[in-house]
Amino acid sequence: MTGTALLAPVYQIHLQTNISLHKHIGYGLLFAAPMAGVGLSRLMGAHFRFPQAVVAVGVLALTLGMSQSAQNYGVWPDTTYLMPELAKNVRPGQKWLGQPHEAPVYYLGSEGLTDYTLWTSIYYIDYTGRAGSHLSGPEGYRAAIDDGWFDGVVLDWSDQPGEIQTLIRKEMRTSNRYRLASALMYRTSVGSGHFEIWLRIPSAHAA
């Protein structure tokens, strides 16, 4: 049971990635937790001979757990100020490219302004270009932006942007089809950044 806590880390070492490791190890910890309880009871002794040791371990575990929980929770940007700004610009039927796109779909969808079928994430795109060919990956994003396919774009720009975020921002600035409407600063437990809202220039809609 204790060994199950090692399954997720070992597998992710095999995959050579640490993405969402703090979430994946939860499965193994569910089975390892009873053994941790057994260990604490043995440490305390049959007749509570060494309670101070258990208290010290408990305080240490609680402190580390609270700090890690606060960091993992605080790593996500707060979209509180982003939603009202988007609500001013999103209209029913418009196509948007978004990072994040989950929050706008959830909050603005409940107001009837949009739905998930109208949003494209930064993780996947299948765009049919002017020549009728299907484009995906960086080429798909580049072609869609240059053609003015999206009515608007929400971009999360932080200290360590990924390849797709960098590409999107470059295209936004050079395509002459979009204008920067808003930039909203935020701070997380790992740094700072800002949301950018880009709107298509009316005359720049693709044929």
Buried (B, 14 or more C-beta within 10 A) or exposed (E): EBEBBEBBBEEBEEEEEEEEEBEBBEEBEEBBEEBBEEEBEEBBEEEEEEEEEBEEBEEEEEEEEEEEEEEEEEEEBEBEEBBEBBBEBBEEEBBBBBBBBEBBBEBBBEEEBBEEEBBBBBEEBEBBBEEEEEBEBBBBBBBBBBBBBBBBBBBBBBEEBEEBBEBBBEBBEEBEBBEEBBEBEBEBEEEEBBBBBBBBEEEBEEE
